[in-house]
Amino acid sequence: MTLVLGVDGGNTKTVALVARGDGTVIGSGRAGCADVYGAESPEAAIEAIVSAVADALTVSGVPGSALDAAVFCLAGADWPEDYALHHRELTSRIGLARTATVYNDAIATLRAGTPDAVGVAAVVGTGGAIAGRNERGETWHLGFWPDSCGARPLGREALPKTQPPDGITGRLGMRHLPEKGDYLVVISDFTKSRAAHSASADAKSRDENRASRPVVSR
């Protein structure tokens, strides 16, 4: 039976799926920022990718060494040294029998949008990216310079020109708002805090589930 791993890693989230050769998904995992330039550090980005994959493998009951292919489409995979880092670290940490296949995340959009993956994709996510593939299978991407078209820079442009909604200070745990130019910093910190709380709750839930398994199995 053919088993494959696919990972879509962006600046906001990372999603990993394990599937059979017929496309049936048998395991999934989710984590945070996979961009080695957008995360707190390259190590944090690698850890997020590995965490999402580990959860997907656990759910599927498949070890990394049993995968026939593992493809990672990752934001921030732009330069030769980025690919070298991902090839080395992901292959080793996940225990892959074959070297990980790595593309910029914009390349994945071509497969999602066309039956033969031939075309041009303009991606507007947390950041921006552009990719193309011709009929000979040659690919090209620009994942670093178009960042001005993503949600992050658009927000930086828009927020200073808007009136903040009522009640936002309470939601952010603040007595008053900072200068408008600092909104994104505050909201980013708030988002990280919420994400950390969610991760802690998920970990606690997993621990409780593990503790209850022996009782249930009996």
ZIBELUR-V922883 format. One record per pair of residues at least 12 apart in sequence whose ideal C-beta (glycine too) atoms are under 6 Angstrom apart, sorted by the first residue. I is the first residue (numbers start at 1). J is the second residue. Records with the same first field share a line. If there is no record, write none. Layout:
I = J  J
This chain:
2 = 21  68
3 = 62  66  67  68
4 = 19  68  69
5 = 18  67  70
6 = 71
7 = 72
8 = 73  108
9 = 34  49  74
10 = 75  105  125
11 = 33  35  38  75  126  127
12 = 126
14 = 31  34  48  49  52
15 = 30
16 = 29  52  53  56
18 = 56  60  62
26 = 60
27 = 56  59  60
28 = 56
29 = 52  55  56
30 = 52
31 = 48  51  52
32 = 48
33 = 48
34 = 48  49  74
35 = 75  76
36 = 76
37 = 76
46 = 89
50 = 93
53 = 94
64 = 94  95  96
65 = 95  97
70 = 96  100
71 = 101
72 = 100  102
73 = 103  105  107  108
74 = 105
75 = 105
77 = 102  104
78 = 143  144
83 = 102
86 = 102
87 = 99  100
104 = 141  143
106 = 121  123  129  131  141  143
107 = 131  139
109 = 121  123
110 = 131  133
117 = 133
118 = 133  135
120 = 132
124 = 149  150
125 = 150
126 = 150  151  152
127 = 147  150
128 = 146  147  149  150
129 = 143
130 = 142  146
155 = 184
156 = 184
159 = 183
160 = 180  181
164 = 177
172 = 186  190
